Amino acid sequence: MFSDTMLGILCLLIAALTRGDAAIVLTQTPAVRSVSVGEEVVLNCNIQRDDRNYVSFYRQFPGDAPQFILKHHHSQSSPNYGSGFSSSQFNAKASSDVDYQFIIKQAKAEDSAEYHCSTWDDSAAERVVVFGGGTKLLVTSSDVTPPVVTVFPPSNDEVQSKQATLVCVAIQSTRYADVTWLARGLPATGAVATGPATRETNGNYKISSYLTVQASEWHSDVDYTCKVSLGSQSAEQTISKSKCAI
């Protein structure tokens, strides 16, 4: 169950990502970062213009509410930390009044997650919180094994309708992975929904991802690929209607 604070943060995040009236645009780079355990990680957040408000950083695991890590302002020497987070793990700096860096001092496998920066925008008619697009961070050890990926076709009953849903199941040794869908080798344009990782009895994690496309596209025999990446390790499987023919 989420606490009231966690639910409040989650609602703010959803609202901020769906509003279009904010004047400040937060740009996060890189979009995806892969590092080894023990490395220092630096994630960048540009807030477009100088502002008197703090810049905050959050960590989010798939299916969970965002966790507030810290907030920082370029005029201060050190950040303020959220509950359970400290300077022994994390830091933040500002190289200018608009360029902020979020730092993980020695990355651990459990730091694999999506990180968002945010700030308040006071220029709109209504004060709103604005979030950046996020950075997906994958932290892996040198001995991590590639995931095992299986893609299932849509059911015969479903393809008689206007939609077709493909299911990708990945079994892996870590909780977090980057799942992408391709169609004809390019990013798929269908609706993608990826669920949170679930722990298996053998200690591995299972992630399920769903791609919903028009049934007509499936019938046109498009090659669909599900690619799952764990840092430098990745695996993929491709499926099409003809490959499923008996």
N, C-alpha and C positions, 0 to 999 in steps of 0.2 A: 504494500500500500504506500502511496505517496503521502508525504507530509504536506500540510497547508503551504509551507514555504516552497517545497519542490513543485507543487501544482501551480503556484503563482508564477514561478520562474518559467515553467513549461508554457503556460498561457501567454506570458509576455513574449516568449520566443516565437510561438505560432502567430501571434498578432503582428509582431514586428516583421516577420518574413512574408506576410501577406498584405501589408499596407504599402501603398504607393505614393503617399503624400509627404514622405520625409525628404528633407533637402540634403542631409548628410548621407554619403555613400561610403560604407566601410569595405575596403578591398583587402582580402587575405591571400597571402602567398606563402608557400606554394599551395595548390589545391590538394595535392597528395604528396606525402613525404614518407619515405621508407628509411629506417635506420636500424642499426644493430644495438643490442642490449649494451648499456654502459656509455653510449654516445651522448654528447650534449646536443640538444635539439633547440633550434631557434625558429620560431614561427612569426611571420610578419603581419602587421595590421596597419593599414593606412586609413586615417579618418577624414581625409580630404581637406579639412580646414581646421585651424586652431580653435579649440573650444574649452570652456572653463570646466566642463564635466569630466569625470573620471572615464577611463577606458577599462572595461572589465573583461575577464577571460573565463570561459566555461568549458568543461569537459562533458561530453555526452556519449554514453554507450548506446548501441541500438536497442530501442524499446524502453529506455530509461529516461527519466527527467534529467535536464542539464544540471551539473554540479558547479556551483560558483567556486572558483579557485582563488582569484585575487582581483584587485582593482588598482589602477595606477594613474598618476597624472605626471606629465613631463616636468612640472615644477617641483616634484618631490624626489627625494633621494632613494626611497624604497617603497614597495607596494604595501597594501593592506590585504591580509589573507582571510579567506573564508575558513569556516570550521573544518578541522581535519587536514588542512594544508599549511605548509610552512616554508620558510626560506631554505631549509635543508633540501627540499625537493624542487622548488619552483622559484622563478624570479621574473621580473619584468623591467624593461628599460625603454627609454625613448631617445632615439637618435636625433629627433627634431620635435617640434611641437605637433606634428601630425603623423609621425612614423614611430610606431610602437613595436617592441619585440617581446614575445612571450618565450620564456626559457625553461626547459626541463634540463636540470643539471646532469643527471645520469639516468637515461631512459631505462625503464623496466618494461617487461613484456606486458604488464597490466596497464601501462600508459597508452596502449593502442586504443584509440578512440577518435572521435571527431571533436575538434576544438573551435570554438566560436569566440570572437571578440564583439563587444557591444559598447554603445554609449547612448546618452540621451540627446535628442535633437530638440532644441528649444526654438528653432526658427519657424516651425509649422504653427498653424492656428492652435493645435492641441499638442502639448508636449508628449513625445513618443520615444520609445526605446528602439534603437536601430541595431541590427545584428549584421555581421559580415557573413559571407557565404560559407565560411568554415574551411578547415584543413583536416583531411583524413590522415591520421598518423598511424603507421604500421611499425611496430617494434618487434624484431625477431632476433633469435639467436642463430649462430652459424650452423647449428645442427637441426634447424627446423625442417620438417618434412613437407613436401608439397601437399596441398589438399587433394582429396579424392572427390571428383565432380561427376555427378550424374544428372542428365537432363531428361525429363519425362514429357511426352507429347500431350496435347489436349485430349480430353475424352471424346469418344465418338459422339456422345450425346451433345456435348457443348459445341462441336464444330458444325452441327446442324443449325445452330443459331448464328448470330452476327459476330460473335466473339470467339476467340480461342486463347486459352491460358496455358503457357508452358511453365513447367516447374523445374527449378535447378536446386539440387541438394548437394551441399558441400560438407564433407567430414574433414576436420582439421584439428591440429593440436593447440590452437590458440582461440581466444574468444572473439577476436575482431579480424575481419578480412574486408578487402575491397572487392565487391561483386559488380561486374559490368555485363551488360547484354549487348550483343552486336547482331546486326542483320546485314547480310552480304558484306561483312567485314567493317561496317560502319556502325556508329552508335544507334541502337534500336530506338524507334520513335513511339513504340507502344508504352502503355502504363506499366511501371515497374514498382513492385512492393517487396521489400526485403525485410524479413522478420529478424528478431533478436536471436543470438546464439543460445542454444540449449545444451546443457552438459549431459553427456552420455554416461552410462554406467562404467565404461572403460576409461573415462577421463578425457576423451576427446569432445569436441564441440560440433554441433550440427547447425548449419545455417540454411534456411530455405528462402529462395527468391522466386518471384512470380512475374512473368512478362505476359501482359494481355494485349493481343493484337486483333485486328479485324479477321474474321474467318476467311475472307477472300484472300488475304495475304498468305495465310497458312496453305490454302488450296493452290496458290501460285508457286508453291514449292521453294519458298525462300529458305536459305540457310541461316539458322539462328544459332548463335554461340553464346554460351555462358562462360565467362572467365572469372576465376577467383584468384586473387593475389594475396600472398603473405610476404610482404617485403620483396626480396629478390626471387622468391619461390612463387610459382603460379601453375595453375592447371586449368584446362578448358575442355569443353565438349560441345560439338556441333550437332544439330539435329535439323531435319526437314521432313516434309510429308513423305517424300520418296524413300528416305532412309528408314521410315517406320513401316513401309509397306511389307506385307508378309508374302 
